[in-house]
Amino acid sequence: MFQSSKPQLPLKQIPGSYGLPFFGPIRDRHDYFYHQGRDNFFATRIKQHNSTVIKINMPPGPFISSNSKVIALLDGASFPILFYNTKVEKRNVLDGTFMPSTPFTGGHRVCAYLDTTEPNQLYSNASLSKISFLGKMVRRTSTLSWVPPRLTSCSGFFVIIKIHQRQTLVLRVLDYLIRGFYFSLFRLQRLVFLRSSTILIRTVPFPFCFATSRYKKLYEAFLKEAKTVLDEVEKLGIKRSEACHNLVFMAGFNAYGGLKNQFPILMKWIGLAGESLHKELAEEIRTVVKEEGGAREDLVVQSHDASFEIKKGDMIFGYQPFATKDPRIFEDPEEFVARRFVGEGEKKLLKHVLWSNGSETEEPSPENKQCPGKNLVVLLCRLFLVEFFLRYDTFEFEYKTGVLGAAITIKSFTKASTF
């Protein structure tokens, strides 16, 4: 049995209940989506059981997922057990208890759904050439040299459109990757979410036949635009089609999914911080620019207060927003502190930032399941802030959440007074 190297805490039974078969998962799904909401769903159960390690049913449940039972890790102490890939199996596991059918990814199980021990995976330890492929992709998304000159020089980065006497910020951040890529994915999302009942979407699997033509267009665009990378892939002994489907998935789910969520939230918190932070960012930026899965075996996981035994085969679920806002680790975790991770904070706290399926101090590799688009999202967020505050001193905004995610409307700008 695997046990953490931390000081031993009292061993307790994992609290919580799955309820009656079928009806329990249905009840929890309705609580999660309709009655309580995502964060309150977990917070209520933490309070009810006085524990941050609990048994719950994780949506979507019937009829999409055959088994909704998970053990949820809801604090920064227990969550990192998920990164012990020699102890936790992640075959066909990425985002909860559901894996979409392989036609959505060209008939392939893309890297995100492969376990690190599988002998035939695209970045398998058994093939140095395949490790080299992932390494190249990670390096390309980690450096400014991968960003085309027209992005770094602001050409086409964003467009201000006046709508109803308001200015709406339209981001074109992946224009350099595939022309129209954002638009195609947005249209696909509309097909999924707006033309069908949300209750229906959360109850039965979405058929690939409705997305076939649009996915084919995306795939063909990547096949053409990523020719140089795919030529390298074939030299490494990897099938061109398999690699291309993985690139589509990585750019769509990892990078686009992260960016679409990240940009509005980034602007929300910076906007709420007020004009003093805007001034500080503008001055700093302009100065710089001028100068230049399931358990493989029985194991014991620890929260801050107790130890819990997890049996082989149990599905372990970690809710990252609670882990990265753990009040036992972060002071005032619900508050936006602009320089929380600067200076000493970088040394002490950055390792507890876990949004990318790994610690922020680590890098994606063939041995882990960390998001390969991790550095691309962070890089583009930084570039966006640089380009924004080169042009504007401050701004006012309106923030909304909806079915398609967060949305931010810029109500007014103050143009840059210097630079």
C-alpha positions in Angstrom: 0.0 0.0 0.0 1.3 3.4 -1.0 1.5 6.0 1.8 2.5 9.6 1.7 5.8 10.6 3.2 4.0 13.3 5.3 3.7 12.9 9.0 1.0 10.3 9.8 -2.4 11.6 10.7 -5.3 9.5 12.1 -6.8 7.1 9.6 -10.5 7.7 9.1 -13.3 6.2 6.9 -14.1 8.4 3.9 -17.4 10.1 4.6 -20.2 10.7 2.1 -22.7 8.6 0.3 -23.5 7.6 -3.3 -27.2 7.1 -2.6 -29.4 4.6 -4.4 -28.2 3.3 -7.8 -29.4 5.5 -10.7 -31.3 7.9 -8.4 -28.3 9.0 -6.4 -26.3 10.1 -9.5 -29.4 11.8 -10.9 -30.0 13.7 -7.6 -26.3 14.8 -7.5 -26.4 15.9 -11.1 -29.4 18.1 -10.5 -27.8 19.6 -7.4 -24.6 20.3 -9.3 -26.1 21.9 -12.4 -29.5 23.4 -11.2 -30.1 23.5 -7.5 -26.8 24.3 -5.8 -24.3 25.2 -8.5 -20.8 23.9 -9.0 -18.9 25.4 -6.0 -21.8 25.3 -3.6 -22.3 21.6 -4.5 -18.8 20.8 -3.1 -18.9 23.4 -0.3 -22.2 22.0 1.1 -20.8 18.5 1.3 -17.6 19.6 2.9 -19.6 21.3 5.6 -22.0 18.4 5.9 -19.3 15.8 6.5 -16.7 18.1 8.1 -14.1 16.7 5.6 -12.4 17.8 2.4 -12.1 14.1 1.2 -15.6 12.7 0.5 -17.6 10.2 -1.5 -19.8 11.8 -4.2 -21.4 11.1 -7.5 -19.7 13.2 -10.2 -21.8 14.4 -13.1 -22.7 13.8 -15.9 -24.0 10.4 -14.6 -26.7 8.4 -16.4 -27.0 8.0 -19.3 -23.6 9.4 -20.3 -21.3 7.9 -17.7 -21.7 4.3 -16.6 -20.1 4.9 -13.2 -20.4 8.3 -11.4 -18.8 7.2 -8.1 -15.7 9.1 -7.1 -13.7 10.1 -4.1 -13.3 13.8 -4.2 -10.2 15.6 -3.0 -11.1 19.2 -2.2 -8.0 20.7 -0.6 -4.5 21.6 -1.5 -3.0 18.8 0.8 -4.8 15.8 -0.7 -5.1 17.0 -4.3 -1.5 16.4 -5.4 -1.8 12.6 -5.0 -3.4 12.8 -8.5 0.0 13.6 -9.9 1.6 10.3 -8.6 1.2 8.6 -12.0 2.9 5.4 -10.8 0.1 5.1 -8.2 -2.9 6.6 -10.0 -4.1 5.3 -13.3 -5.5 7.8 -15.8 -6.6 5.6 -18.7 -9.6 7.2 -20.5 -9.8 9.8 -17.8 -9.4 13.6 -18.3 -12.3 15.7 -17.2 -14.5 13.8 -14.8 -16.1 10.4 -15.3 -16.9 10.7 -19.0 -14.8 10.1 -22.1 -16.3 11.2 -25.5 -16.4 8.6 -28.3 -13.3 8.3 -30.4 -15.0 9.6 -33.6 -14.7 13.1 -32.1 -10.9 12.6 -32.3 -10.6 10.9 -35.7 -11.0 7.4 -34.3 -7.9 7.8 -32.0 -7.6 7.9 -28.2 -5.6 11.2 -28.1 -2.7 11.6 -25.7 -4.9 13.2 -23.0 -6.8 10.0 -22.5 -3.8 7.7 -22.5 -2.2 6.4 -19.3 1.5 7.0 -18.9 2.2 3.3 -18.7 0.5 2.4 -22.0 3.1 0.9 -24.4 1.6 2.3 -27.6 0.9 5.9 -26.7 2.0 8.7 -28.9 4.6 9.9 -26.3 5.3 6.4 -24.9 8.4 5.8 -22.7 9.1 2.9 -25.0 9.9 5.2 -27.9 12.4 7.9 -27.7 11.3 9.3 -31.0 7.8 9.8 -29.7 9.0 11.5 -26.6 11.0 13.8 -28.9 7.7 14.8 -30.6 6.0 15.9 -27.4 9.2 17.6 -26.3 9.2 19.7 -29.5 5.6 20.7 -29.1 6.1 21.7 -25.4 9.2 23.8 -26.3 7.3 25.5 -29.2 4.5 26.7 -26.8 7.0 27.7 -24.1 8.9 30.4 -25.9 8.3 33.8 -27.5 10.1 32.5 -30.6 7.0 30.4 -31.4 4.8 33.5 -31.6 4.8 35.0 -35.1 6.1 38.6 -35.5 2.7 39.9 -36.4 1.4 38.9 -33.0 4.3 40.4 -31.0 4.0 43.6 -33.1 0.2 43.8 -32.3 -0.9 43.5 -35.9 -4.4 42.0 -35.8 -4.2 41.2 -32.1 -7.6 42.7 -31.1 -10.2 44.8 -32.7 -12.5 47.3 -31.0 -16.0 47.3 -32.4 -18.6 49.8 -31.3 -21.9 48.1 -30.6 -24.8 50.1 -29.1 -22.4 52.9 -28.1 -20.3 50.4 -26.1 -17.0 49.0 -27.1 -16.7 45.2 -27.1 -13.3 43.7 -27.0 -12.9 41.0 -29.7 -9.9 38.9 -29.2 -8.1 37.3 -32.2 -5.4 35.6 -30.2 -5.1 32.4 -32.3 -5.4 34.0 -35.7 -1.7 33.1 -36.3 -2.4 29.4 -35.7 -5.4 28.7 -38.0 -7.4 31.4 -39.7 -11.0 31.1 -38.6 -10.1 28.5 -35.9 -11.8 30.4 -33.1 -14.8 31.0 -35.2 -15.2 27.4 -36.2 -14.9 26.2 -32.6 -17.4 28.8 -31.4 -19.9 27.7 -34.1 -19.4 24.1 -32.9 -20.0 25.1 -29.3 -23.2 26.9 -30.4 -24.3 23.8 -32.2 -23.8 21.8 -29.0 -25.2 24.2 -26.4 -27.7 26.6 -28.0 -29.6 24.4 -30.4 -30.3 21.7 -27.9 -31.7 21.7 -24.4 -29.0 21.9 -21.7 -30.9 19.2 -19.8 -30.7 16.9 -22.8 -27.0 17.6 -23.4 -26.3 16.7 -19.7 -28.3 13.5 -19.9 -27.4 11.8 -23.2 -24.2 11.7 -25.3 -24.0 14.2 -28.1 -23.8 12.3 -31.5 -20.7 12.9 -33.6 -22.8 13.0 -36.8 -23.9 16.6 -36.0 -20.3 17.7 -35.8 -18.7 15.7 -38.6 -18.5 18.3 -41.3 -17.1 21.0 -39.0 -14.5 18.7 -37.4 -13.4 17.6 -40.9 -12.8 21.3 -41.8 -10.7 21.8 -38.7 -8.7 18.7 -39.3 -8.0 19.6 -42.9 -7.0 23.1 -41.9 -4.5 21.7 -39.4 -3.3 19.2 -41.9 -2.4 22.0 -44.3 -1.1 24.7 -41.8 0.9 22.3 -39.6 2.7 20.7 -42.5 6.2 21.4 -41.2 5.4 19.9 -37.8 3.7 16.9 -39.3 6.6 16.3 -41.6 8.8 16.0 -38.6 6.3 13.7 -36.9 6.4 11.2 -39.8 10.3 11.1 -39.6 9.8 10.0 -36.0 7.7 7.1 -37.1 4.4 8.5 -36.0 1.3 8.3 -38.3 0.6 11.7 -39.7 -3.2 11.4 -39.2 -2.8 10.4 -35.5 -0.5 13.3 -34.8 -2.8 15.8 -36.6 -5.8 14.7 -34.6 -3.8 15.2 -31.4 -2.8 18.7 -32.6 -6.4 19.6 -33.2 -7.4 18.3 -29.7 -4.4 20.1 -28.0 -5.2 23.4 -29.7 -8.9 23.1 -29.2 -9.3 21.6 -25.7 -6.0 22.5 -24.1 -5.1 25.9 -25.6 -8.5 27.3 -26.8 -10.4 25.9 -23.8 -7.9 27.4 -21.4 -7.8 30.8 -23.2 -11.5 31.2 -23.6 -11.9 30.7 -19.8 -8.7 32.6 -18.9 -9.0 35.9 -20.8 -12.3 37.1 -19.4 -11.4 36.0 -15.9 -8.0 37.8 -16.2 -9.7 41.0 -17.3 -12.3 40.7 -14.6 -9.9 40.6 -11.7 -7.6 43.2 -13.2 -10.6 45.4 -13.8 -11.9 44.9 -10.2 -8.4 45.8 -8.8 -8.9 49.3 -10.0 -7.0 52.2 -11.5 -4.0 51.9 -9.1 -3.1 48.5 -10.4 -3.8 49.6 -14.0 -1.3 52.4 -13.6 1.3 50.1 -12.0 1.0 47.6 -14.8 1.1 50.3 -17.5 4.2 51.9 -16.0 6.0 48.5 -15.6 5.1 47.3 -19.1 6.0 50.5 -20.9 9.4 50.7 -19.0 10.3 47.1 -20.0 9.2 47.5 -23.6 11.3 50.7 -24.0 14.4 48.9 -22.5 14.0 45.9 -24.8 -7.6 8.8 -12.8 -8.2 5.6 -10.8 -6.0 4.1 -8.0 -3.5 1.5 -9.3 -3.2 0.0 -5.8 -4.5 0.6 -2.3 -3.2 3.9 -1.1 -3.5 6.4 1.7 -4.2 10.1 1.0 -3.9 12.9 3.5 -5.9 16.0 3.9 -4.7 18.7 6.4 -6.4 16.9 9.3 -6.7 13.1 8.6 -5.7 10.2 6.5 -8.0 8.2 4.2 -7.6 4.8 2.6 -8.5 4.6 -1.1 -9.0 1.1 -2.6 -7.5 -0.1 -5.9 -9.9 0.8 -8.7 -11.6 3.6 -6.9 -12.0 6.7 -9.1 -10.3 9.7 -7.6 -11.6 13.2 -8.5 -9.8 16.4 -7.7 -11.6 19.8 -7.8 -8.8 22.2 -8.7 -10.6 25.5 -7.8 -10.9 24.4 -4.1 -7.3 23.0 -4.0 -5.9 26.3 -5.4 -8.0 28.4 -3.0 -7.2 26.4 0.1 -7.3 28.8 3.1 -4.8 26.6 4.9 -2.3 27.4 2.2 -3.3 30.8 0.7 -4.1 33.8 2.8 -7.4 35.5 1.8 -7.9 32.9 -1.0 -11.0 34.5 -2.4 -9.3 37.9 -2.8 -7.3 38.9 -5.9 -3.8 39.9 -4.8 -1.9 41.1 -7.8 1.6 40.3 -6.4 0.7 37.1 -4.5 3.2 35.1 -6.6 5.9 37.7 -6.8 9.2 37.5 -4.8 8.8 35.3 -1.8 5.3 34.3 -2.9 6.8 32.7 -6.0 9.1 30.5 -4.0 6.5 29.5 -1.4 3.2 29.4 -3.2 3.7 28.8 -6.9 4.1 25.1 -6.4 0.5 25.0 -5.0 -0.9 26.4 -8.2 -2.4 23.3 -9.9 -4.6 24.5 -12.7 -2.7 22.6 -15.5 -3.0 19.1 -14.1 0.3 19.6 -12.4 2.2 22.1 -10.3 3.0 25.4 -11.9 6.7 24.8 -11.1 6.8 21.7 -13.3 6.7 21.2 -17.1 4.7 18.9 -19.3 6.6 15.7 -20.2 6.1 12.2 -21.4 6.1 11.0 -17.8 3.2 13.1 -16.6 -0.3 14.2 -17.8 0.3 17.9 -17.5 -1.6 20.1 -20.0 0.7 20.6 -23.1 -1.0 24.0 -23.7 -0.1 25.2 -20.2 2.7 27.6 -21.2 0.8 28.8 -24.3 -2.1 30.0 -22.2 0.1 31.8 -19.7 2.3 33.3 -22.5 -0.7 34.7 -24.4 -2.2 36.1 -21.2 1.0 38.0 -20.6 1.2 39.2 -24.2 -2.4 40.3 -24.1 -1.7 42.4 -20.9 1.4 43.9 -22.5 -0.4 44.9 -25.7 -3.4 46.2 -23.8 -1.6 48.4 -21.4 0.7 49.8 -24.1 -2.5 51.3 -25.5 -4.6 52.1 -22.5 -4.2 53.5 -19.0 -7.3 52.1 -17.5 -10.8 50.7 -18.4 -14.3 50.1 -17.2 -16.0 46.8 -17.8 -19.1 44.6 -17.4 -18.7 40.9 -16.6 -21.2 38.1 -17.2 -21.3 34.3 -17.0 -23.4 32.2 -19.4 -23.8 28.8 -21.0 -20.8 29.4 -23.3 -18.6 30.6 -20.4 -17.5 34.0 -19.1 -17.9 37.1 -21.2 -16.5 40.6 -20.6 -17.7 43.8 -22.2 -15.4 46.8 -22.1 -17.6 49.9 -21.5 -14.9 52.5 -21.8 -11.1 53.0 -22.2 -8.7 55.7 -21.2 -6.1 55.9 -24.0 -2.4 55.8 -22.9 -1.1 59.1 -21.7 2.5 58.1 -22.2 4.6 55.8 -24.5 
